[in-house]
């Protein structure tokens, strides 16, 4: 901590080796090695006005049920099945954020980027729709605004709004095109 500025630095190193068998009993493996830094810098210009900026790189491993490749029916009368993906890779994510605080108000802008974001796709497989877990490339730009009003030193009205824009959203094996709601 330096006068009105606070700095926090962190660094983690991880090494992961994963071996598994595919449905056709062929062996597959992957290795993830890397440093995962984070940094936070806060500066207080006055009691009412502060600025904060941060960067962090994180590694998120998929839950075991996401790796289960067996197809499961969601309900007896459903046409939708769920299937995991044994080839699912851990998600690496980069986040950059800049936040301004004035009294009880906050404005935050930032970016999240993941070259292997974990999510689901609903695709038609034969006569059925299947919700499949997969990795895809994604970037999100966001802006958040929090406006709070205090009445009679007792009551607080809070309003929090976020706008997201996804300039990058790419699924491996799927061409860009129009989508529809399932």
C-alpha positions in Angstrom: 0.0 0.0 0.0 1.4 3.4 -1.1 -0.3 6.4 0.4 -3.6 6.4 -1.5 -2.7 3.5 -3.9 -3.1 -0.2 -3.2 -1.5 -2.8 -5.3 -2.0 -6.6 -5.1 0.0 -9.1 -7.2 -0.4 -12.8 -7.4 1.1 -15.6 -9.4 0.2 -19.3 -9.6 1.8 -22.1 -11.8 -0.2 -25.2 -12.8 0.8 -28.3 -14.7 -2.0 -30.6 -15.7 -1.7 -33.9 -17.6 -4.9 -35.6 -18.5 -5.2 -39.1 -20.1 -8.4 -40.7 -21.2 -10.0 -43.2 -23.5 -12.5 -42.2 -26.3 -15.6 -44.2 -27.2 -13.7 -46.2 -29.7 -11.2 -47.1 -26.9 -8.4 -45.0 -28.4 -6.2 -43.2 -25.9 -6.1 -39.4 -25.9 -4.2 -37.0 -23.6 -3.4 -33.3 -23.3 -1.2 -31.2 -21.2 -1.7 -27.7 -19.8 1.2 -25.8 -18.3 1.1 -22.2 -17.5 1.4 -19.3 -15.2 -1.9 -17.7 -13.9 -1.2 -14.1 -12.8 -3.5 -11.6 -11.2 -3.0 -7.9 -10.5 -5.2 -5.3 -8.8 -4.5 -1.6 -8.6 -6.8 0.7 -6.6 -6.3 4.5 -6.2 -8.4 6.8 -4.0 -8.5 10.3 -5.3 -10.8 11.4 -2.5 -13.2 9.8 0.0 -15.9 9.9 -2.7 -13.9 9.0 -5.8 -11.9 5.8 -6.4 -10.5 4.0 -9.5 -9.7 0.3 -9.7 -8.2 -1.7 -12.5 -7.4 -5.4 -12.6 -6.3 -8.4 -14.7 -6.5 -12.1 -14.0 -5.9 -15.3 -15.8 -7.8 -18.3 -14.5 -8.0 -22.0 -15.2 -11.4 -23.7 -14.8 -11.6 -27.5 -14.9 -14.8 -29.1 -16.2 -17.0 -30.9 -13.7 -16.8 -34.7 -14.0 -20.5 -34.9 -15.1 -19.6 -32.7 -18.2 -17.1 -35.4 -19.3 -19.7 -38.2 -19.2 -20.3 -39.0 -22.8 -23.4 -41.2 -22.3 -26.5 -39.7 -23.8 -29.2 -39.0 -21.2 -32.9 -38.2 -21.9 -34.0 -35.1 -19.9 -37.5 -36.5 -19.3 -39.8 -39.2 -20.6 -41.7 -37.0 -23.0 -38.7 -34.9 -24.1 -37.1 -34.9 -27.5 -33.9 -33.4 -25.9 -31.0 -35.5 -24.8 -27.9 -34.4 -22.9 -24.5 -35.7 -23.6 -21.1 -34.9 -22.1 -17.8 -34.7 -23.9 -14.8 -36.7 -22.8 -12.6 -34.4 -25.0 -13.6 -31.3 -23.1 -10.6 -29.1 -22.2 -10.2 -27.0 -19.1 -11.2 -23.4 -19.7 -8.5 -20.7 -19.6 -9.9 -17.2 -19.2 -8.4 -13.7 -19.3 -10.3 -10.8 -17.7 -9.5 -7.1 -17.7 -11.6 -4.6 -15.8 -11.6 -0.9 -15.1 -14.0 0.4 -12.4 -14.9 3.9 -11.3 -16.6 4.5 -7.9 -18.2 7.8 -7.0 -20.0 7.9 -3.7 -22.5 5.0 -3.9 -22.3 4.7 -7.8 -20.1 2.5 -9.9 -19.2 2.2 -13.6 -17.3 -0.8 -14.7 -16.0 -1.7 -18.2 -14.1 -4.7 -19.2 -13.3 -7.7 -21.3 -13.4 -11.5 -20.9 -11.6 -13.7 -23.4 -11.4 -17.5 -23.5 -10.0 -19.6 -26.3 -11.7 -22.7 -24.9 -14.8 -21.5 -23.1 -17.0 -24.4 -21.8 -20.7 -24.3 -22.7 -23.4 -26.2 -24.5 -24.7 -26.5 -28.0 -28.1 -27.9 -29.0 -27.7 -29.8 -32.3 -29.9 -32.2 -34.2 -28.6 -35.8 -34.1 -30.9 -38.0 -36.2 -34.4 -37.6 -34.9 -33.4 -36.0 -31.6 -32.0 -32.8 -30.3 -28.9 -33.3 -28.2 -27.5 -30.7 -25.8 -23.7 -31.3 -26.0 -20.9 -29.8 -23.9 -18.0 -28.4 -25.9 -15.3 -25.8 -25.9 -15.5 -22.7 -28.0 -13.7 -19.4 -28.5 -15.5 -16.4 -26.9 -14.8 -12.8 -26.1 -17.2 -10.6 -24.1 -17.0 -6.9 -23.8 -19.1 -5.5 -21.0 -20.2 -2.3 -19.2 -21.9 -2.3 -15.8 -23.5 0.6 -14.0 -24.7 0.6 -10.4 -26.9 3.5 -9.3 -27.9 3.6 -5.6 -30.1 6.2 -3.9 -30.4 6.5 -0.1 -33.6 8.0 1.4 -33.8 9.3 5.0 -30.6 7.4 5.9 -32.8 4.3 6.1 -33.9 3.1 2.7 -31.7 2.3 -0.3 -33.0 1.9 -3.9 -30.4 -0.1 -5.9 -30.2 -0.4 -9.6 -27.6 -2.6 -11.4 -27.4 -2.9 -15.1 -25.0 -4.7 -17.4 -24.6 -4.7 -21.2 -22.7 -7.5 -22.9 -21.4 -7.6 -26.4 -19.9 -10.8 -27.9 -17.6 -9.9 -30.8 -16.1 -13.4 -30.9 -18.1 -16.6 -30.6 -16.7 -19.5 -32.6 -17.6 -23.2 -32.2 -15.1 -25.7 -33.7 -16.7 -27.8 -36.4 -19.6 -25.4 -37.0 -19.6 -22.7 -39.7 -20.9 -19.3 -38.9 -24.4 -18.7 -39.9 -27.8 -18.0 -38.6 -29.1 -19.7 -35.5 -32.5 -20.4 -34.1 -34.1 -20.9 -30.7 -34.5 -24.6 -29.6 
